Amino acid sequence: MFGIILILNIKDSKMKVQNEKRYEQIKKDIDSELERYMYAIAPKCYPDNGTPIITHRDLVYNAGMDKEKLLDVDKKSYCKVYVDTNCVEIGKWSWETYISCKDYTDKGYIDWEKELPSKE
């Protein structure tokens, strides 16, 4: 009995590490897309002007991001994205990326948009 519990805990731990790596990869892909997208839509931002909220729908439908990069660990659903942007100085963007997936949500995530249709 103890051996079975130990094996299940090890398997669960390995899966959790793999999932965390996937979520980190999703965030890296989002940051790469944002680097291009933010400077395309507002290359000369000004700190006192309003800043856009970017979501998964903006990235996929407006920025042309491949939605497969947002595919969750279940390989069926897509993670949702909320990006808090900030113009820190004239022409220089900064942002904080938050994702929400099937069994994972970043602290600070705000649900702005409905999810992308799943593969089912």
Phi and psi in degrees as GROMACS dihedral restraints (atoms count N, CA, C in turn):
[ dihedral_restraints ]
;  ai    aj    ak    al  type     phi  dphi    fc
    3     4     5     6     1   -61.6    20    10
    4     5     6     7     1   -38.8    20    10
    6     7     8     9     1   -63.3    20    10
    7     8     9    10     1   -40.5    20    10
    9    10    11    12     1   -64.8    20    10
   10    11    12    13     1   -43.7    20    10
   12    13    14    15     1   -62.4    20    10
   13    14    15    16     1   -42.0    20    10
   15    16    17    18     1   -62.7    20    10
   16    17    18    19     1   -43.9    20    10
   18    19    20    21     1   -63.7    20    10
   19    20    21    22     1   -43.8    20    10
   21    22    23    24     1   -63.9    20    10
   22    23    24    25     1   -38.6    20    10
   24    25    26    27     1   -65.9    20    10
   25    26    27    28     1   -39.5    20    10
   27    28    29    30     1   -66.0    20    10
   28    29    30    31     1   -44.7    20    10
   30    31    32    33     1   -62.0    20    10
   31    32    33    34     1   -44.0    20    10
   33    34    35    36     1   -62.8    20    10
   34    35    36    37     1   -39.8    20    10
   36    37    38    39     1   -65.4    20    10
   37    38    39    40     1   -42.2    20    10
   39    40    41    42     1   -64.4    20    10
   40    41    42    43     1   -40.9    20    10
   42    43    44    45     1   -66.2    20    10
   43    44    45    46     1   -39.0    20    10
   45    46    47    48     1   -63.0    20    10
   46    47    48    49     1   -40.8    20    10
   48    49    50    51     1   -64.9    20    10
   49    50    51    52     1   -43.3    20    10
   51    52    53    54     1   -62.1    20    10
   52    53    54    55     1   -41.9    20    10
   54    55    56    57     1   -63.7    20    10
   55    56    57    58     1   -43.3    20    10
   57    58    59    60     1   -61.3    20    10
   58    59    60    61     1   -38.7    20    10
   60    61    62    63     1   -63.9    20    10
   61    62    63    64     1   -40.1    20    10
   63    64    65    66     1   -63.6    20    10
   64    65    66    67     1   -43.7    20    10
   66    67    68    69     1   -65.9    20    10
   67    68    69    70     1   -36.7    20    10
   69    70    71    72     1   -65.4    20    10
   70    71    72    73     1   -38.4    20    10
   72    73    74    75     1   -65.2    20    10
   73    74    75    76     1   -40.9    20    10
   75    76    77    78     1   -58.4    20    10
   76    77    78    79     1   -45.7    20    10
   78    79    80    81     1   -64.1    20    10
   79    80    81    82     1   -38.4    20    10
   81    82    83    84     1   -63.8    20    10
   82    83    84    85     1   -42.5    20    10
   84    85    86    87     1   -63.3    20    10
   85    86    87    88     1   -39.3    20    10
   87    88    89    90     1   -64.3    20    10
   88    89    90    91     1   -45.7    20    10
   90    91    92    93     1   -60.7    20    10
   91    92    93    94     1   -39.7    20    10
   93    94    95    96     1   -62.7    20    10
   94    95    96    97     1   -43.2    20    10
   96    97    98    99     1   -66.5    20    10
   97    98    99   100     1   -40.6    20    10
   99   100   101   102     1   -64.1    20    10
  100   101   102   103     1   -37.1    20    10
  102   103   104   105     1   -55.0    20    10
  103   104   105   106     1   -41.9    20    10
  105   106   107   108     1   -78.4    20    10
  106   107   108   109     1   -47.6    20    10
  108   109   110   111     1   -65.8    20    10
  109   110   111   112     1   -45.5    20    10
  111   112   113   114     1   -62.8    20    10
  112   113   114   115     1   -40.1    20    10
  114   115   116   117     1   -78.1    20    10
  115   116   117   118     1   -16.0    20    10
  117   118   119   120     1   -80.8    20    10
  118   119   120   121     1   -40.3    20    10
  120   121   122   123     1   -84.2    20    10
  121   122   123   124     1   -26.4    20    10
  123   124   125   126     1  -151.7    20    10
  124   125   126   127     1    73.6    20    10
  126   127   128   129     1   -67.5    20    10
  127   128   129   130     1   -24.4    20    10
  129   130   131   132     1  -117.9    20    10
  130   131   132   133     1    63.5    20    10
  132   133   134   135     1   -70.5    20    10
  133   134   135   136     1   156.7    20    10
  135   136   137   138     1  -126.3    20    10
  136   137   138   139     1   134.0    20    10
  138   139   140   141     1   -55.2    20    10
  139   140   141   142     1   -32.6    20    10
  141   142   143   144     1   -88.8    20    10
  142   143   144   145     1    -6.0    20    10
  144   145   146   147     1   -83.7    20    10
  145   146   147   148     1   165.3    20    10
  147   148   149   150     1   -65.2    20    10
  148   149   150   151     1   156.5    20    10
  150   151   152   153     1  -121.8    20    10
  151   152   153   154     1   142.2    20    10
  153   154   155   156     1   -75.9    20    10
  154   155   156   157     1   151.6    20    10
  156   157   158   159     1   -97.4    20    10
  157   158   159   160     1   128.0    20    10
  159   160   161   162     1  -107.1    20    10
  160   161   162   163     1   135.7    20    10
  162   163   164   165     1  -123.2    20    10
  163   164   165   166     1   176.1    20    10
  165   166   167   168     1   -58.2    20    10
  166   167   168   169     1   -36.7    20    10
  168   169   170   171     1   -66.2    20    10
  169   170   171   172     1   -40.2    20    10
  171   172   173   174     1   -60.8    20    10
  172   173   174   175     1   -44.9    20    10
  174   175   176   177     1   -65.0    20    10
  175   176   177   178     1   -42.3    20    10
  177   178   179   180     1   -78.8    20    10
  178   179   180   181     1   -48.8    20    10
  180   181   182   183     1   -88.3    20    10
  181   182   183   184     1   -26.8    20    10
  183   184   185   186     1  -104.0    20    10
  184   185   186   187     1   -39.0    20    10
  186   187   188   189     1   -92.5    20    10
  187   188   189   190     1   -11.9    20    10
  189   190   191   192     1    79.8    20    10
  190   191   192   193     1    19.4    20    10
  192   193   194   195     1   -68.0    20    10
  193   194   195   196     1   136.9    20    10
  195   196   197   198     1   -66.6    20    10
  196   197   198   199     1   118.5    20    10
  198   199   200   201     1   -65.7    20    10
  199   200   201   202     1   -18.3    20    10
  201   202   203   204     1   -63.2    20    10
  202   203   204   205     1   -22.5    20    10
  204   205   206   207     1   -69.5    20    10
  205   206   207   208     1   -15.4    20    10
  207   208   209   210     1  -100.5    20    10
  208   209   210   211     1     7.6    20    10
  210   211   212   213     1   -64.8    20    10
  211   212   213   214     1   127.9    20    10
  213   214   215   216     1   -73.3    20    10
  214   215   216   217     1   173.3    20    10
  216   217   218   219     1   -66.0    20    10
  217   218   219   220     1   -20.2    20    10
  219   220   221   222     1   -78.0    20    10
  220   221   222   223     1    -7.1    20    10
  222   223   224   225     1    63.7    20    10
  223   224   225   226     1    17.7    20    10
  225   226   227   228     1  -125.4    20    10
  226   227   228   229     1   -44.0    20    10
  228   229   230   231     1  -101.1    20    10
  229   230   231   232     1   166.1    20    10
  231   232   233   234     1  -115.0    20    10
  232   233   234   235     1   145.0    20    10
  234   235   236   237     1   -74.7    20    10
  235   236   237   238     1   146.4    20    10
  237   238   239   240     1   -95.5    20    10
  238   239   240   241     1   153.5    20    10
  240   241   242   243     1  -128.9    20    10
  241   242   243   244     1   140.3    20    10
  243   244   245   246     1  -133.3    20    10
  244   245   246   247     1   124.3    20    10
  246   247   248   249     1  -121.0    20    10
  247   248   249   250     1   121.9    20    10
  249   250   251   252     1   -93.2    20    10
  250   251   252   253     1   109.2    20    10
  252   253   254   255     1   -96.9    20    10
  253   254   255   256     1   156.5    20    10
  255   256   257   258     1  -152.6    20    10
  256   257   258   259     1   130.3    20    10
  258   259   260   261     1   -89.4    20    10
  259   260   261   262     1   107.5    20    10
  261   262   263   264     1   -82.9    20    10
  262   263   264   265     1   -26.2    20    10
  264   265   266   267     1  -159.9    20    10
  265   266   267   268     1   168.1    20    10
  267   268   269   270     1   -54.4    20    10
  268   269   270   271     1   119.6    20    10
  270   271   272   273     1    78.3    20    10
  271   272   273   274     1     9.7    20    10
  273   274   275   276     1  -127.4    20    10
  274   275   276   277     1   117.2    20    10
  276   277   278   279     1   -95.3    20    10
  277   278   279   280     1   151.2    20    10
  279   280   281   282     1  -138.2    20    10
  280   281   282   283     1   150.7    20    10
  282   283   284   285     1  -154.1    20    10
  283   284   285   286     1   160.0    20    10
  285   286   287   288     1  -123.7    20    10
  286   287   288   289     1   126.6    20    10
  288   289   290   291     1  -103.8    20    10
  289   290   291   292     1   134.1    20    10
  291   292   293   294     1  -128.7    20    10
  292   293   294   295     1   139.3    20    10
  294   295   296   297     1  -124.5    20    10
  295   296   297   298     1   155.8    20    10
  297   298   299   300     1  -134.7    20    10
  298   299   300   301     1   119.7    20    10
  300   301   302   303     1  -118.8    20    10
  301   302   303   304     1  -176.7    20    10
  303   304   305   306     1   -54.5    20    10
  304   305   306   307     1   -50.7    20    10
  306   307   308   309     1  -119.3    20    10
  307   308   309   310     1    23.9    20    10
  309   310   311   312     1  -152.3    20    10
  310   311   312   313     1   136.3    20    10
  312   313   314   315     1  -143.5    20    10
  313   314   315   316     1   128.9    20    10
  315   316   317   318     1   -66.2    20    10
  316   317   318   319     1   143.3    20    10
  318   319   320   321     1   -65.9    20    10
  319   320   321   322     1   132.2    20    10
  321   322   323   324     1    98.3    20    10
  322   323   324   325     1    -7.0    20    10
  324   325   326   327     1   -65.3    20    10
  325   326   327   328     1   136.0    20    10
  327   328   329   330     1  -120.7    20    10
  328   329   330   331     1   131.0    20    10
  330   331   332   333     1   -85.0    20    10
  331   332   333   334     1   101.1    20    10
  333   334   335   336     1   -99.2    20    10
  334   335   336   337     1   -28.7    20    10
  336   337   338   339     1  -133.7    20    10
  337   338   339   340     1   153.8    20    10
  339   340   341   342     1   -69.4    20    10
  340   341   342   343     1   159.8    20    10
  342   343   344   345     1   -73.6    20    10
  343   344   345   346     1   164.0    20    10
  345   346   347   348     1   -74.8    20    10
  346   347   348   349     1   149.2    20    10
  348   349   350   351     1   -60.0    20    10
  349   350   351   352     1   139.7    20    10
  351   352   353   354     1   -77.1    20    10
  352   353   354   355     1   174.3    20    10
  354   355   356   357     1   -81.4    20    10
  355   356   357   358     1    -6.9    20    10
